[in-house]
Amino acid sequence: MSGPALQTDAFVLVRRPPAESCQTLTVFCTTHGAFTILQRVPKKPSPSRLVLDLFDEAALMLESSAGGGPWFVREARLLARPAGIGRNYEALRQASALATLVARNPVPAESRARVATLLREAFAAFATDVPPAPVYFKSLWRFARDEGHPLREQWLPSLPPARRIEAEHLLHTPLAGLAAAKDAAAAEALARRLETYLRGHTELVLD
């Protein structure tokens, strides 16, 4: 007897090294949030068989056993692969931090569409020549704000005046306008401050 099936578009957030013939992935979709799937990896590469990679967005057909076991990938069709992330260590590090944040924190059903949009936009930006630090800072802000945390009311006023001016500049300036080295340095420092605040004042798990 065949088991249940699930068809969904999802982002790959975590990719673990293959064990035997399968790789374990944590994916995020708007219907189920973050969950674990398994993909069988062919012994020989095949152009017709998509092997999912970190940060991929893919249309998936998943199946499970009749007894309700893990989800396996039956079919996968690539929607987007931000390959440029892997060519920049800082982009890879900060994109991974964002992906891990989403993977570790349950997202309510009403917020999942916003998180999917955030992931799509952030991964695409990480794959470009835009400095990764502002991408991560702005993404971390959006994720925490959309989860209902009072960043503008509580975190921003807690910053020293000069840092608050930097934060407002970063938050209100499109990424294309944040190519300066000083913007990247400010974003790095502000992201660390925001992470510290979130660890101490919210239930979010950052690492």
C-alpha positions in Angstrom: 0.0 0.0 0.0 1.4 3.4 -1.0 1.7 6.0 1.7 0.8 9.7 1.8 2.2 12.2 -0.8 2.9 15.9 -0.5 3.5 18.3 -3.4 5.1 21.6 -2.3 7.7 24.3 -3.2 10.4 24.4 -0.6 13.8 26.0 0.3 16.8 23.8 1.4 18.0 25.3 4.7 20.3 22.5 6.0 22.1 19.8 4.0 23.8 17.0 5.9 26.5 14.8 4.3 25.0 11.8 2.5 24.9 8.6 4.6 24.9 5.5 2.5 22.5 6.2 -0.4 20.5 9.1 1.2 21.1 12.7 2.1 19.1 14.4 4.9 17.8 17.9 4.3 15.9 20.4 6.3 13.5 22.3 4.1 11.0 25.1 4.6 7.7 25.5 2.8 4.7 27.7 3.3 2.3 24.8 4.2 4.5 22.9 6.7 7.2 25.3 7.9 10.6 23.6 8.5 10.8 19.8 8.4 13.1 17.0 7.4 13.2 15.1 4.2 15.4 12.4 2.7 16.7 12.2 -0.9 18.2 9.1 -2.4 21.5 10.0 -4.1 22.4 8.1 -7.2 25.7 6.3 -7.2 26.5 7.9 -10.6 25.7 11.5 -11.4 22.7 11.8 -13.8 21.8 14.9 -15.7 18.1 13.9 -15.4 18.2 13.6 -11.6 18.3 16.7 -9.5 20.4 16.4 -6.3 19.2 19.1 -4.0 21.8 21.6 -2.7 21.9 24.1 0.1 19.8 27.2 -0.6 17.9 25.6 -3.5 14.3 26.5 -4.1 12.6 23.5 -5.6 9.2 22.1 -6.5 9.1 18.8 -4.7 6.9 15.7 -4.9 7.4 13.8 -1.5 6.2 10.4 -0.5 6.1 8.5 2.8 5.4 5.0 3.9 1.9 3.8 4.7 3.0 3.7 8.4 3.9 7.4 8.4 7.7 7.3 8.1 10.0 10.1 6.9 9.3 12.0 3.7 11.3 10.9 0.7 11.9 13.0 -2.4 10.1 11.2 -5.3 10.6 14.1 -7.8 12.4 17.4 -7.7 12.4 20.3 -10.1 14.7 23.2 -9.5 13.1 26.7 -9.3 16.2 28.7 -8.2 19.8 27.9 -7.3 21.7 31.0 -6.0 25.1 29.4 -6.9 27.0 32.6 -6.3 26.7 32.2 -2.6 29.3 29.4 -2.6 31.9 31.6 -4.2 32.1 34.0 -1.3 32.9 32.7 2.2 31.2 35.6 4.0 28.1 35.2 1.9 28.1 31.4 2.6 28.6 32.0 6.3 25.8 34.6 6.7 23.4 32.8 4.4 23.9 29.7 6.4 23.2 31.6 9.6 19.9 32.9 8.2 18.9 29.4 7.0 19.8 27.9 10.4 17.7 30.6 12.1 14.6 29.7 10.1 15.3 26.0 10.5 15.5 26.1 14.3 12.5 28.4 15.0 8.9 27.3 14.4 7.2 29.8 12.1 3.4 30.2 12.6 1.3 29.4 9.6 0.2 33.0 9.1 3.9 34.1 8.8 5.2 31.4 6.5 4.5 33.2 3.2 6.5 36.3 4.5 9.4 34.0 5.5 9.4 32.3 2.1 9.6 35.7 0.4 12.4 36.7 2.8 14.4 33.6 2.0 13.9 34.0 -1.7 15.1 37.6 -1.6 17.9 37.1 0.8 19.4 34.1 -0.9 19.3 35.9 -4.3 21.0 38.9 -2.7 23.7 36.8 -1.0 24.5 35.4 -4.5 25.3 38.8 -5.9 28.2 41.3 -5.3 26.2 43.1 -2.6 28.2 42.9 0.8 26.6 40.0 2.7 26.6 41.7 6.1 23.8 44.2 5.3 21.8 41.4 3.7 22.0 39.3 6.9 21.3 42.3 9.2 18.3 43.4 7.3 17.0 39.8 7.0 17.5 39.1 10.7 15.6 42.3 11.5 12.7 41.4 9.1 12.5 37.8 10.6 12.4 39.0 14.2 10.1 41.9 13.5 7.6 39.8 11.6 7.6 37.4 14.5 6.2 40.2 16.6 9.3 41.3 18.6 9.4 45.1 19.4 12.7 46.0 17.7 11.7 49.5 16.7 10.1 50.2 20.1 12.7 48.5 22.3 15.9 47.5 20.5 16.6 50.6 18.4 16.2 53.1 21.3 18.7 51.0 23.3 21.5 51.7 20.8 24.0 54.5 21.3 23.0 57.5 19.1 25.7 56.9 16.4 24.7 53.2 16.1 21.0 54.1 15.9 21.7 56.4 13.0 23.6 53.6 11.3 20.8 51.2 11.9 18.2 53.5 10.5 20.4 54.2 7.4 20.8 50.4 6.8 17.1 49.6 7.3 15.9 52.4 5.0 18.4 52.1 2.2 18.0 49.5 -0.6 20.7 46.9 -0.8 22.0 48.4 -4.1 22.9 51.5 -2.2 24.9 49.8 0.5 28.1 48.9 -1.3 30.4 51.0 0.9 32.8 49.2 3.2 31.6 51.3 6.1 28.0 50.1 5.6 29.2 46.5 5.7 31.2 47.1 8.9 28.2 48.8 10.5 25.9 46.0 9.5 28.3 43.4 11.0 28.4 45.2 14.3 24.7 45.9 14.4 23.9 42.2 13.6 26.0 41.1 16.6 24.1 43.6 18.8 20.7 42.4 17.5 21.7 38.8 18.0 22.6 39.5 21.6 19.3 41.3 22.2 17.3 38.4 20.6 19.1 35.8 22.8 18.3 37.8 25.9 14.8 39.1 25.2 13.1 36.5 23.0 12.6 32.8 22.7 14.4 32.7 19.3 17.2 30.1 18.9 20.1 31.6 17.0 22.8 29.0 17.4 
